[in-house]
């Protein structure tokens, strides 16, 4: 079974609401893992495990929302905006002001 088929099967078996609730829980677990790691409470493995869990749930959410063209357009926009910031300095968060 391909990954996309697995995401579809999860949504078909457990439904949208359940998968959305699980996604929210996984995001909370990632926040906790990052915070604990940042505070030196554990190594990076729990963070990576939660990143994988969140990515799986994000893929399922993309399936539930059925808006892939919008996702791709927004992804491109956000990556291009980041690139522009890196190259030309639209906004410097350290200085808290626009640079150009």
Order of alpha helices (4+ residues) and beta strands (2+ residues): alpha-alpha-alpha-beta-beta
